[in-house]
Amino acid sequence: MVTNSYRAAYERSLDHPAEFWLEAAGGISWRTPPRQALDPSRAPLYDWFPDGVLNTSYNALDRHVARGRGAQDALVYDSAMLGIRQSYTYAELTDLVARFAGVLRRSGVSKGDRVVIYMPMIPEAVIAMLATARLGAVHSVVFGGFAPKELAARIRDAAPAAVVTASGGIEPSRRIEYLPAVAEALGIAGAPDTPVLVKAREGFGSTVASMAAEQPGWLDWDAEMASAEPAPPVDVTATDPLYILYTSGTTGAPKGVVRDNGGHAVALKWTMENIYDVGPGDVMWTASDVGWVVGHSYIVYGPLLAGATTVLYEGKPVGTPDAGAFWRVIQDHRVNVLFTAPTALRAIRKADPEGQLLGKYDLSSLRTLFAAGERLDTDTFHWASRVLGVPVVDHWWQTETGWAICANARGLDGLPIKAGSPSVPMPGFRLNIVDGAGGDVEAGTEGNIVLGLPLPPGTLTTLWRNDERYISSYLQAFEGYYATGDSGYRDEDGYVFVMGRTDDIINVAGHRLSTGSMEQVIGQHPAVAECAVIGLADPLKGQRPSGYVVLKSGVDVAEDVLAKDLIALVRRDIGAVADFKHVTVVDALPKTRSGKILRKTMRQIADGEDYVVPSTIEDAGVIDRLLETLRPANPE
């Protein structure tokens, strides 16, 4: 079932990794081309292309101008919030990035320094990232919705030479002031004198002038750009860090994932051609945020390294103005590849179950829809496939890996698609399914998903200034492997099915069961828009599963009737062993801003445990509304 083109690439990447990745490195422009693929001298820490010298910003911008593509659109900004659409050619974006690099240099930023970027989804966020990379400095983008305490923790850990921000972010129902949050965060971090560069936006209370009156060092983006001298690209070694990205929801000291320059550029350029089938002149829209890894990899770096056009969207899948928002963007910008999270698709489906709004738009440019960030349930997969009429490709990866662990490589002839599976491991990822003792399990048996060392280029090289924590967090559970923290199984064709985090495995009367498996079953019901199953403490059986479902828009069904249907479905597809007997209909599920359902928080509330609402939550009000529902669900 697996095509020869994919199989040959995968086997070659494992059998002859140096040859495979040095060949892939040929897709990047180097000041000094690497002759050595991998340096294992610090194992279990590994360095890719240790003798290579390059600049990532040059590869994303200047080289395309030098090759005659300067007039092509590089970045298209579409703000559904403000009704603004603006395009930047490769030549224009290169000039802006070079000039802002000059602004950063004038503010004291140099090679190896860190720059914290706390921005909404505006072009200046992309410009700031590329300008930092141009100087050989290290950016750390912090999602704009983080509270001051969370921002401060990242500032304290990264110790930036400068902070880049904007007046604020715009949501459909409110405006979020950034400048007071930045000032408070710098104070908490003990770094109030850090230079702050501010892109002013209209409609916000705080201004650069008002902040500068209280604390010197706050500068206006536009004023600084007016007198900026363009900065040339600074050479860095391939192993020098490009960025730090702090994982969301961490406790204690933040966990900063480090991405290098060389391996990152090589891997992302390879993925654009081979996974996404995107090349020069194509248009890719990744409906995410630059504050998340998906935005780093496939709003900013991946498309630009490939010479494609990338779309930066400030808006929502529904409510800006309706569930046709995504289709409008595809039509207006002739998008070839859309990459989004399943939660966005479920939101659209809930508001427009039959896809009637699609009829208003021309989607003939769209070739493929990619989904990642959470499990793509089979019902949403079938719905999207039906209404869009293009391949819907689930793929699975993590902040730590930076690109897909498992995917359906459209540039390697493409594979048959199986609902519920992100398909097969990508080249470089030696994926195994093991039991708790690290032994291999048979096909069809769920276990821990682990990746053999060394990981391929583009994955995390360590945690920022904390090699020991990297090793203890990821490399000690299973000797010789990186522990993904996810569980799943392989079928007889080698396709991987990711069932969820290993902490989503519950123990019911001695039986280890996957709540992800139950969610897949429940999601098949025609009334269900999305669902979450959590394991609640049970005095007799240890744990018992409890389901929480959101209905599709316009569906009217009695809760007891629906519960009987869902209980019967789980019993039919999983068995009585699941002991699934509790269903509650809710108006919404608590999620992070990147779309992940906060199952752990739900379980803690239901079990009466102490809980902390993660700073990454999309709408804290959802938790408030669920309190009465969750607490009675587990009576003492």
Secondary structure, 3 states (H helix, E strand, C coil): CCCHHHHHHHHHHHHCHHHHHHHHHHHCCCCECCCCCEECCCCCCCEECCCCEECHHHHHHHHHHHCCCCCCEEEEEEECCCCEEEEEEHHHHHHHHHHHHHHHHHCCCCCCCEEEEECCCCHHHHHHHHHHHHCCCEEEECCCCCCHHHHHHHHHHHCCCEEEEECEEEECCEEEECHHHHHHHHHHCCCCCCCEEEECCCCCCCCHHHHHHHCCCEEEHHHHHHCCCCCCCCCEECCCEEEEEECCCCCCCCCEEEEECHHHHHHHHHHHHHCCCCCCCCEEEECCCCCCHHHHHHHHHHHHHCCCEEEEEECCCCCCCCCCHHHHHHHHHCCCEEEECHHHHHHHHHHCCCCHHHHHCCCCCCCEEEECCCCCCHHHHHHHHHHHCCCEEECECCCCCCCCCEECCCCCCCCCCCCCCCCEECCCCCEEEECCCCCECCCCCCEEEEEECCCCCCCCCEECCCHHHHHHHHHCCCCCEEEEEEEEEECCCCCEEEEEEHHHEEEECCEEEEHHHHHHHHCCCCCEEEEEEEEEEECCCEEEEEEEEEECCCCCCCHHHHHHHHHHHHHHHCCHHHCCCCEEECCCCCEECCCCECHHHHHHHHCCCCCCCCCCECCHHHHHHHHHHHHHHCCC
